[in-house]
Amino acid sequence: MARHSHTFVETYDGFLGYGMDRQTDEDTIKVYLQKFSDDDLMKVILKRMSDSELAGIFEMISKMLKMHFTEPEYHDYFLKDEE
């Protein structure tokens, strides 16, 4: 059974746009991130990105994880450590 899921992007049929209201912003970010992390898209874009672009994404994600998650949450939600 897969430990990761990207089901929101498959079923969302609402408005996509940013700056309208908080819920639409959250939904749009969720769709964009799930579409962006698609395996086929990653296969293409990662080879085209510069070293500094890769480092920037890694640093931004790492910073957000440290800022918004406790250590146990990081292991549960990001690493998906099995007990």
C-alpha positions as a Markdown table, in Angstrom:
| # | Residue | x | y | z |
|---|---|---|---|---|
| 1 | Met | 0.0 | 0.0 | 0.0 |
| 2 | Ala | 1.3 | 3.5 | -0.9 |
| 3 | Arg | 2.3 | 5.7 | 2.0 |
| 4 | His | 1.9 | 8.9 | 0.0 |
| 5 | Ser | -1.3 | 10.2 | -1.6 |
| 6 | His | -2.2 | 13.0 | -4.0 |
| 7 | Thr | -5.9 | 12.6 | -4.3 |
| 8 | Phe | -7.0 | 16.2 | -3.9 |
| 9 | Val | -5.8 | 17.2 | -7.3 |
| 10 | Glu | -7.7 | 14.3 | -8.8 |
| 11 | Thr | -11.1 | 15.3 | -7.4 |
| 12 | Tyr | -10.9 | 19.1 | -7.0 |
| 13 | Asp | -13.2 | 21.0 | -9.4 |
| 14 | Gly | -13.2 | 24.4 | -7.7 |
| 15 | Phe | -11.7 | 27.7 | -8.8 |
| 16 | Leu | -7.9 | 27.9 | -9.1 |
| 17 | Gly | -6.4 | 31.3 | -8.4 |
| 18 | Tyr | -4.5 | 33.2 | -5.7 |
| 19 | Gly | -5.5 | 36.2 | -3.7 |
| 20 | Met | -9.2 | 35.8 | -3.7 |
| 21 | Asp | -9.7 | 34.3 | -0.2 |
| 22 | Arg | -7.8 | 32.0 | 2.2 |
| 23 | Gln | -9.6 | 28.8 | 1.3 |
| 24 | Thr | -9.1 | 29.3 | -2.5 |
| 25 | Asp | -5.5 | 30.1 | -1.8 |
| 26 | Glu | -5.0 | 26.9 | 0.2 |
| 27 | Asp | -6.8 | 24.8 | -2.5 |
| 28 | Thr | -4.8 | 26.4 | -5.3 |
| 29 | Ile | -1.5 | 25.7 | -3.5 |
| 30 | Lys | -2.5 | 22.1 | -2.8 |
| 31 | Val | -3.4 | 21.5 | -6.4 |
| 32 | Tyr | -0.2 | 23.2 | -7.7 |
| 33 | Leu | 2.1 | 21.3 | -5.3 |
| 34 | Gln | 0.4 | 17.9 | -6.1 |
| 35 | Lys | 0.6 | 18.6 | -9.9 |
| 36 | Phe | 4.2 | 19.8 | -9.5 |
| 37 | Ser | 5.3 | 16.7 | -7.6 |
| 38 | Asp | 4.0 | 14.4 | -10.4 |
| 39 | Asp | 6.6 | 11.8 | -11.2 |
| 40 | Asp | 6.6 | 12.5 | -15.0 |
| 41 | Leu | 6.8 | 16.3 | -14.4 |
| 42 | Met | 9.7 | 15.9 | -11.9 |
| 43 | Lys | 11.6 | 13.7 | -14.4 |
| 44 | Val | 11.6 | 16.6 | -16.9 |
| 45 | Ile | 11.9 | 19.7 | -14.7 |
| 46 | Leu | 14.6 | 18.5 | -12.3 |
| 47 | Lys | 17.1 | 18.0 | -15.2 |
| 48 | Arg | 16.4 | 21.6 | -16.3 |
| 49 | Met | 16.8 | 23.3 | -13.0 |
| 50 | Ser | 20.1 | 24.9 | -11.9 |
| 51 | Asp | 22.0 | 23.9 | -8.8 |
| 52 | Ser | 20.9 | 27.1 | -7.1 |
| 53 | Glu | 17.2 | 26.5 | -8.0 |
| 54 | Leu | 17.4 | 23.0 | -6.5 |
| 55 | Ala | 19.1 | 24.4 | -3.4 |
| 56 | Gly | 16.4 | 27.1 | -3.1 |
| 57 | Ile | 13.6 | 24.6 | -3.2 |
| 58 | Phe | 15.3 | 22.3 | -0.7 |
| 59 | Glu | 16.0 | 25.2 | 1.7 |
| 60 | Met | 12.5 | 26.6 | 1.5 |
| 61 | Ile | 10.8 | 23.3 | 2.2 |
| 62 | Ser | 13.3 | 22.5 | 5.0 |
| 63 | Lys | 12.6 | 25.9 | 6.6 |
| 64 | Met | 8.9 | 25.4 | 6.4 |
| 65 | Leu | 9.0 | 22.0 | 7.9 |
| 66 | Lys | 11.2 | 23.2 | 10.8 |
| 67 | Met | 8.9 | 26.2 | 11.3 |
| 68 | His | 5.5 | 24.5 | 11.2 |
| 69 | Phe | 6.1 | 20.9 | 12.6 |
| 70 | Thr | 7.3 | 19.5 | 15.8 |
| 71 | Glu | 9.9 | 16.7 | 15.6 |
| 72 | Pro | 7.2 | 14.0 | 16.0 |
| 73 | Glu | 5.0 | 15.6 | 13.4 |
| 74 | Tyr | 7.9 | 15.8 | 11.0 |
| 75 | His | 8.5 | 12.1 | 11.4 |
| 76 | Asp | 4.7 | 11.2 | 11.2 |
| 77 | Tyr | 3.7 | 13.5 | 8.3 |
| 78 | Phe | 6.8 | 14.1 | 6.2 |
| 79 | Leu | 9.0 | 11.1 | 6.8 |
| 80 | Lys | 6.0 | 8.8 | 7.4 |
| 81 | Asp | 8.1 | 6.7 | 9.8 |
| 82 | Glu | 6.5 | 3.4 | 10.6 |
| 83 | Glu | 6.2 | 2.5 | 14.2 |
